[in-house]
Amino acid sequence: MKKLFLAGILGTSLFAVSCSSVNRAANSQNQRAEFLNMKGDWEIVSVDYDKQYKIKPFDEGADIQCFVGSHWRLIPNNYTGAYTLRGGGSCPSVTQPIKFESKGGNTFMFKKIAAGTKAKQNTVGYSLNIIDQSTDQFSLEQNVPFDGNSVRVVYHFQRTGMK
């Protein structure tokens, strides 16, 4: 009787573990599908932040408004891409190759890749939260540290094409 009882508990435990693995795999697959939706060409159409701060994102030395209208190409199958600041006025003209990934389905992480270096040689990058994602738009939220506080910056992207 004890052996039958133990066999029943063992069977139930194995069933519960296998169901849990299936759920994790399904969640992982859904997150991957959402990440693949980011494939293509995008433009930052607006940036929301507390205007009392002067923000120069991603160590470009350019004002945050220079990023409005910037073009971003994302290629998720090899986790590469680039962004281009169009220049004009006080804004520089910059094309910056990047390597990116998504962690947990809601975190977009990227690092800039300097000419002549490999991605694995660069260990410094940026982590932003993916918010409001759909087929043709998404937003990235960044919390920029400043004087012991953080300034919330939200970049709004609009799809401009598929590649």
C-alpha positions as CSV (number, residue, x, y, z in Angstrom):
1,M,0.0,0.0,0.0
2,K,2.8,2.4,0.9
3,K,4.6,1.7,-2.4
4,L,1.3,2.4,-4.3
5,F,0.9,5.7,-2.4
6,L,4.5,6.7,-3.1
7,A,4.2,5.8,-6.7
8,G,1.0,8.0,-6.9
9,I,2.9,11.0,-5.3
10,L,5.8,10.5,-7.6
11,G,3.6,10.4,-10.7
12,T,1.7,13.5,-9.6
13,S,5.0,15.3,-9.0
14,L,6.4,14.4,-12.4
15,F,3.2,15.5,-14.0
16,A,3.3,18.9,-12.2
17,V,6.9,19.4,-13.2
18,S,6.3,18.6,-16.8
19,C,3.3,21.0,-17.0
20,S,5.4,23.7,-15.4
21,S,8.1,23.1,-18.1
22,V,5.5,23.4,-20.8
23,N,4.2,26.7,-19.4
24,R,7.7,28.1,-19.2
25,A,8.4,27.1,-22.8
26,A,5.1,28.6,-24.0
27,N,5.9,31.9,-22.2
28,S,9.4,31.9,-23.6
29,Q,8.0,31.3,-27.1
30,N,5.5,34.2,-26.7
31,Q,8.2,36.5,-25.5
32,R,10.4,35.5,-28.5
33,A,7.5,36.2,-30.9
34,E,7.0,39.7,-29.4
35,F,10.7,40.4,-29.7
36,L,10.7,39.3,-33.4
37,N,8.0,41.8,-34.0
38,M,10.6,44.5,-33.4
39,K,12.3,43.5,-36.6
40,G,12.6,46.3,-39.2
41,D,13.0,50.0,-39.5
42,W,11.8,52.4,-36.8
43,E,11.8,56.1,-36.1
44,I,11.7,57.8,-32.7
45,V,8.7,60.1,-33.1
46,S,8.8,61.7,-29.7
47,V,10.5,61.6,-26.3
48,D,8.8,62.2,-23.0
49,Y,10.9,63.4,-20.0
50,D,11.1,66.1,-17.4
51,K,12.2,69.1,-19.5
52,Q,14.0,70.8,-16.5
53,Y,16.9,68.3,-17.1
54,K,19.4,68.4,-20.0
55,I,19.7,64.8,-21.1
56,K,22.2,63.5,-23.5
57,P,21.3,59.8,-24.1
58,F,23.5,56.9,-24.8
59,D,26.8,58.8,-24.4
60,E,26.5,60.4,-27.8
61,G,27.1,63.9,-26.5
62,A,23.9,65.0,-28.4
63,D,20.8,66.6,-26.8
64,I,17.9,64.3,-26.4
65,Q,15.9,66.2,-29.0
66,C,18.5,65.1,-31.6
67,F,17.1,61.5,-31.2
68,V,13.6,62.6,-32.3
69,G,13.5,61.6,-36.0
70,S,16.4,59.2,-35.6
71,H,16.3,56.0,-37.6
72,W,16.7,52.6,-35.9
73,R,17.2,49.3,-37.8
74,L,16.7,46.2,-35.7
75,I,17.5,42.7,-36.9
76,P,16.5,40.2,-34.2
77,N,17.6,37.0,-35.9
78,N,21.2,38.0,-35.3
79,Y,20.6,40.6,-32.6
80,T,22.3,43.4,-34.6
81,G,21.2,46.8,-35.7
82,A,22.1,50.5,-35.9
83,Y,20.7,53.9,-35.1
84,T,21.3,57.0,-37.1
85,L,21.0,60.6,-35.9
86,R,20.2,62.7,-39.0
87,G,22.1,65.8,-37.9
88,G,21.2,69.4,-38.6
89,G,21.3,72.4,-36.4
90,S,23.3,71.6,-33.2
91,C,22.7,67.8,-33.7
92,P,25.5,65.6,-35.0
93,S,25.1,63.2,-37.9
94,V,25.9,59.8,-36.4
95,T,25.4,56.1,-37.4
96,Q,26.0,53.8,-34.5
97,P,26.1,49.9,-34.9
98,I,24.5,48.1,-32.0
99,K,24.1,44.6,-30.6
100,F,20.9,44.1,-28.7
101,E,18.8,41.5,-26.9
102,S,15.6,41.1,-24.9
103,K,15.6,39.8,-21.4
104,G,12.4,38.4,-19.9
105,G,10.3,39.8,-22.7
106,N,10.1,43.3,-21.3
107,T,13.7,44.5,-21.2
108,F,15.6,45.8,-24.2
109,M,19.3,45.8,-23.7
110,F,21.8,47.1,-26.2
111,K,25.5,48.1,-26.5
112,K,27.2,50.2,-29.0
113,I,29.8,48.5,-31.2
114,A,32.9,50.6,-32.1
115,A,34.4,50.1,-35.5
116,G,37.0,47.3,-35.5
117,T,35.7,45.7,-32.3
118,K,33.6,42.7,-31.6
119,A,30.5,42.8,-29.5
120,K,31.9,40.5,-26.8
121,Q,34.8,43.0,-26.2
122,N,32.3,45.6,-25.2
123,T,30.8,45.0,-21.7
124,V,29.0,48.3,-21.2
125,G,25.5,48.9,-22.5
126,Y,22.1,50.3,-21.8
127,S,19.0,48.6,-20.3
128,L,15.5,49.9,-21.1
129,N,12.0,48.6,-20.4
130,I,9.7,47.8,-23.3
131,I,6.3,49.3,-22.8
132,D,3.2,49.7,-25.0
133,Q,4.4,47.3,-27.7
134,S,2.3,46.6,-30.8
135,T,3.0,45.6,-34.4
136,D,3.7,49.2,-35.6
137,Q,4.8,51.0,-32.5
138,F,6.6,50.5,-29.1
139,S,8.1,52.6,-26.4
140,L,11.3,52.2,-24.4
141,E,11.5,53.5,-20.9
142,Q,14.9,54.5,-19.4
143,N,15.5,55.6,-15.8
144,V,18.5,57.9,-15.9
145,P,20.3,58.4,-12.6
146,F,20.7,62.0,-11.5
147,D,21.8,63.4,-8.1
148,G,20.6,60.3,-6.2
149,N,17.2,60.3,-8.0
150,S,16.3,59.0,-11.5
151,V,14.7,60.8,-14.4
152,R,12.2,58.8,-16.4
153,V,12.7,59.0,-20.2
154,V,10.3,57.4,-22.6
155,Y,11.3,57.0,-26.3
156,H,8.3,56.4,-28.6
157,F,9.0,54.4,-31.8
158,Q,6.9,54.1,-35.0
159,R,7.5,51.5,-37.6
160,T,8.8,52.9,-40.9
161,G,9.4,49.7,-42.8
162,M,10.3,46.0,-42.7
163,K,13.7,44.6,-43.7
